[in-house]
């Protein structure tokens, strides 16, 4: 039955529709795969009984001819999405035993469409990290290994569990979130496809908040078409989220495979950063060549404020985090440490509950919002953010989409950058601009480096134009012919 786990989401749905196998059989195969891969630490909570119940209910619906768009497909859920009656921790000690009484809108949409939940996936604590090493439950190990090496590699972060689970065939797809690259960078490191949609396309209700003006849910999947299928279900207006956009959700799968002849694709000169590996530059050049062959016009563009994006992001995101995380005080839910008075309870609870990276970002955020520094840091960062958005607005007058690398390197070793926060933050250099501007961005695997590790290309689109992003991604996927998988060692 292990062959069932190797199916794409589309292949599995077609097989279910053709009655080649049942959802229970498909789910059992995935449950067995998850149990056999515990060494990867991708899942921090497995829900096999619930999965089999959901699968049996799906088979019953299908027998009656009432199957939904995702009926019977086993998925993994990043542990940032609240799941009713199922522990949700954001991979932090402070929420170690939190069991929500409600379901996030995104996961509600997936269950409405018939998907099956295999369990909750590991992530960087409160989604703060680029390597999945800040998790209270320990790091996730990338299923990929470099040639002739047994060194454990990062799957990227914060959605490392989601990316590793999809890459290792431990689910047909996974929910993820992206605040500065947390869907796209892990997708690039694991040879998977990940899309951060336009800000407001997917509801944030029931998703543990990191930085509310930047956070956006999206899928990680095996193929571009699978990502489109998942985004169809995850999207939609939600009155419970004031930032949710009241716009229709098109069928994103209709854009995959569509001709891109005549499209103008922008290549931003500012993304050619100093010290970028030659392999990343070659991959980018390959992407340009493939798009030219598909009939696209390549246009060099300028996004002049790109160099300020990373510092602006690391002011805005921690500022919002320091505000959002103030709710964890030991009073209403989550961890509570005792103290002689209220202030001491707050101090003891937060000291014990938050990890080092979370504390670092809260301190940065509190600092930039403080009376003496608000204008110098936070207000200035907001002005830079506006300029970055304007750069893209000017670019859209010339081009239909933008092509860049996803990350400045392939996956690096666990522990390699953990003592250097700046080196870790530089992983987001190509991805943070889309969050600051609220744009859709997709990463797909397009080649291997000299060590046999996957490398990703990123397509950035206009607001709410995920359709063009999927069309361009589909063309690159076809041209690249990327079929490599991690050799099973776990």
N, C-alpha and C positions, 0 to 999 in steps of 0.2 A: 504493500500500500504506500510505501515511501515515495513512489513515483507521483502520487497525488500532490505531494507538497511541492514538487518541482513545477507544477502548473502555474501559469499566470492567472491573475484574477479573471480576465476575460475567458481564458481557456477553461477554468474551473466552472464558471457560470454557464458556458456552452455545454460542458459535460453534464452538469446538473439538469439543464433543460432537455438534453438528449437522453436522460435517465441512464447514463453510463455508470453512475455511482450516486449514492445518496449524500445528503449533507452530513448525516451521522458518520458515514464512512470517511468523508473528507475531513471532518472535524477530528475524528479519532486519529487519523494519520498525522494531523498537525499536533495534537496533544502528545502523541508519542515522540514526535520530533522535538517538541519543547522540553520534554522530560530528559531526552538524550543530550540536550545542548545546554544544560544548566551551568556548565563551565564558562559559557559566554557571559552569563549574568545579565542577559537581555531582559528577561522577565523578573520582576521583583514580587509579583503575585500571580499565581496561576489559578484559573477558575474553570477546571475541567468539567465539574458537575453542571455548572451553569451553561457552559458551552454546549454540552450534549443535550441539555433540555432545549436550548434555543435551536439547535440543529434538528431535533425531533419535531419541534413546532414548525420549522421551515419545511421539512419534508411533508408534513401534513398539509400545509398551505399549498405546496406545489402540486400535491395529489388532487387538490380541489381546483387547481387552475388559478390560484390567487397569489402566485409568486411575485415578490417585489423586485426592484432592479438589482439588489445585491443579495437576494434570498439564498441563504445557506452558505455564504462565504465567510470563513473564519478570519477574523482580524485581530490585531493587537492594538491596545489603547495606551498612549503615553500617559504616565501617572500624574499628569497635570490636569486631566479632564475628570471632573467629578462623576462618579458612577454610583447610582443609588444602591445603598446597601453593600457596596464593595469598597474596601479601604482605599483611600486616596491620600497620598502623602506629599506630593511634589518632591519626593525623595529627600525630605528634611526630617530631622528628629523632632522638630517642633510640631509636626503633623503625623507623627509615627502611628498613632492609633485613631486617626480621624476617619469616620465612616459617614459619608454624606447621606442626607435624607432626600436628595434630589439628584437629577441626572442633567449633565450638561446638554445644551441644545444640539451641539454637533453629534455627540454620541446618540442622543435621542433620535436624530435624523437617520443615523446608520441603522439603529435597531428598527425604526419604522420601515425602512427599506429591506429588512430581512437579514441583515448581517449578524454574525455570531461572534461573541466576545471570548477570546482565548485567555485573556489576562491583562495585567497592567505592566507597562514597559518602563524600564529604567531611564533616568535622565539626570542631567546636572541639577543640583539642588536649586529649586525655584527657577529652573531653566537658565541659571547663571553659570555659563561655562562653554568652552569650545572643544572639550575632550571627554566629557562624561566622567571626569575624575572627581567632581565635587559632590557626587551623590552620597548620601548617608549610607546607602546600601552597597557602596563600593563601585569601582569602575566597570564598564562594559568592555569586553574584548572584541575587537574587530574580527569577523570571520576570515578576513584576508590576511595573508602573511607575505612578507617580501621573499623573493627567491632565495633559496639556501639559507633561510633564517627562521628560527623559532621565536623570535622576539614578539612580544605582545604589542599590538598596535591599537591606537585609539580609533573608535568608529566615528569620531567627531562629536560635537555637542551643540545644543543641549539634547537634541533628539537622538542620542546615540543608541539607546535601546530599540527605538523604532527602526532605525536604519539597519542595525545589526540583525534584528529579527527578520526583516524583509530579505536581506542579503543571504541569510543562512536558511531561508525557506521555512521559517518558524511561524509564518502567517502569510496570507495572500496580499496583505497591505496593512498599513498602520496609520493611526492618527499621529500628528506631530504639531508642533508650534514653532513659530519663527519670529524672533524679536530683533535679531541682527544678523541672521544667517543660520538659525538653528534647525531649519529643514534642509536647506540647500548644501551647507558644508558637510553634514553627515552623509547626505546622498552622494556627494562627490567622493567621499572617503570610502564608500562601501559599494560603489558600482550600481547604485539604485537611482530612481527618478524621484525628485521631490519638488513640489511647487508651493510657494507662498503666494496665495492669491492677493488681489487688491484688498487693502485695508477696508474692512467692513463687509467683505463678501461672505465670510463665515462668522457666525455669532461667537462672541467671547463669553457669553453667559455660561457660568458653571466651569470656566477654565480658571485655574488658580493664577492670579495676576502677577506679572513681573513688571512690565512697563506698559501701561494701558494704551498709550497712543501709538505704540509700536507692535504689540503682540498681535499675531494673526495665526489662526489654525490652518492646517493644510495636510495633504496626504504624502506619505512616502510609499512608493510602489515599485514593481519590477519593470514596468514599461510605461511609456508615455500614455498609451491608451488606458492602462489600469489607473494611472493617476487621474485621468479625465473622468473615468467612471466613479472613482471615489469622491472627487470634487463635486460632481453632480449632486451626490447625496448630502455631502457636508455643508453645501452652500444654502443660502436662503435668508430672507428677512426675518428678524426676530425682534418683536416689540420689547422684549426683556433686556435688550442691549441697545442703548441709546446711540451707539456708533454703527449699528448694523444698517446696511444700505437697503433701502426699499426698491430693489431692482429685480427684474426677472432673472432666473438662472437658465441660461441656454443649455442645450445638450452639448457639453464640451467634447464628447467623443466624435461629434460630426465634423470637428475641425481637424482631427488627427488624420493625416493622409491627404488633406486638401492641398491643391497646388499652391506653391508660394511664388510662382513666376511673377515678376514685376514688383515684388515687395522691395522696399529700400531698407537695408539693414545697417544700422550704425555701429561703428567700431570706435570707441572713445580712446583718444590718445593718452588720456591721464591714467588709464588702467595698465599702461606699460610701466610697471613700477621697478625701481632699482633692485637688483638682486633676484629678479624673478627667474626661476629655473628655465633653462632652454627648452625643456620638455613641455612646460606650460605654454611657452610662446609658440612652439611647434603645433601643439594641439589647437591653439587659437587660430593659427594660420590654416590648419586643416579645416577647421570649422568654416572659415571665410571661403576657402576653396569649394567646399561642399555646397555652400549656399549660392556661390556664383554658378556652379554647375546646374543648380536647381532653378536658375533664371533670376536670381536676386541681384539687385544693384547694391554694391557695397559703398557706403559713404563714411568717410572719416569725420567724426564729430568731436566736439570739445565739451566736456563737463567740468568747467574750470574749478568749481568748488569741491571737487572730489577729495582733494588732499586734506580738507578740513572735516570730512565726514566722520572719520573714526574718533577724533577728539570730541566732536559735537555729540556723537552717539554716546560716548562714555561720560558725558555730563547729563544728557537728557534721560537716558535709561536708568542710571543709579538714582537720579532725583526722583523719578516716578516710583522706583522700587522702594526708596526710603519711606515714601508716603504710603504705598500699598502694604508694606510689611509692618506698619505700625499697629495693624489689627492683631498681630500675634503677641499678646500680652499676658497669656496665662489665665485670663479671666473667663472667657466664654467657651473656648474649645481648644483642643490641642494640648501640648505639654504645659504643665504647671509646676514650677519649682517654688518651694516655700521661702518665705522671708519674714523679717521682723515687721515690715510695713509695706505699703503698696509699691513704693518706688523700688524696694529691694526685691519684691516678687517679680516685677517687670524685668529688672536687671538680671536676676538669677535665671529666669525663664529664657530670656533671649540669649544670654551667655551660653547656656547649656544647649539650647535648641537650634540656633543658627550655626552653620559651618563657616569656616574662615572666609571663603570667597563671598558669601552672602553678607557677612559682617563688613568686609572691605567695601562692598558696593553701597551698603547702607551708610557707612561713614562718608564715602565720597558724596553720596546724594545729600546727606544732611549738611555737609560742608558747603556744597554749591548752592543750597537753598537758604543758607544762613544770612542774616541781615547784612553783614559786611561784604558778602561775596555774591549775592543774588544777581546784581546787575553785571558784575565782571564775568561771571561764568554762565549761569543758567540763562539769563536773558540774551547774552551774546550767542550761546549755542542755539537758541530758538531762532535768532536772526540768520545764523548760518544754515539752519535746517530749511528756512524759507528760500534761501539762495540756491540750495541744492535742488529743491523742488522746481525752482524757476529754470535751472540748467536743463532739467528734463523737459519742461514745457517748451523751451526753445528747440530742443532736439526733436521733439515730436512734429515740429513744423517741417522737418527735413526727412525723417525716417519713420518706419512703421514698427520697428523693434530694434533692440540693441543686443549685440553678442559680446560676451566677455568670458574669461575663465571664471570658475566658481570659487576656487581657493588657490592660494599662492603656492601650495605644495600638495603632494600626496599625503596619505595618513602617516603620522609620526608615531614614535614609540610612546607607550604609556609611561608617564613620569618624566618625559623629555623636557617639557616646557612648564611643568607644574610649579616650579619654583620661580618662574619669571612671568608675572602677570602681563607685562607688555608684549612679550613674544606670543603669549596665548591670545591676547586681544587682536594681534595682527592677522590672525586667521580670518577675521571678519572684514578685511580690507575691501574685498570686491562685493560684499553682500549687504553691508549696512545702509548703503545709499537708497536701496529700494524700500527699506523699512522707514527711513526718514521721510521719503517722498510718498509712501503709501502705495507703491506700484507692485504689480505682479512680477514674480521672478521664478524661473524654473531651472533646476539643474538636472542634467542627464549625463550618463557616462559616455565618453566618446573615445577613450583610448586607455592604454596602459603605459606606465613609466618603465624605465630600464629595470626596475626591480619587480615588475609584473603587478604593480598596484594600480587601481583605477584612478582615472583623472576625469574631472567633470567640466562641461561647458555650461554657461549660464545664459539664458535668454530673458531679457527684461522687456516688458510690454507697457503699453499705455494703460491708464486707469480703466479698469473693467474690460480690458481687451485680452482676457486670458485665451480667447479663441485664436488670435494670431500667434500667441506664445505657443499654444499646442500645435498649430500648423507648422511653425518653424522647427519646433522640437521634433515633431514627427519626421520631417525631412532630414534633419541631422541624424536622428536615430537610424533611419533607413540607410543613409550614406555611410555612417560610421560602422554599421554592422557589428555593434558591440554585443558579444554573446558570452564573454568570459564570466566564469563563476569562481568563487573561492574554493580551493581544494579542501575537502572535508578533513579536518584534523581533530575536531572536538568530539 
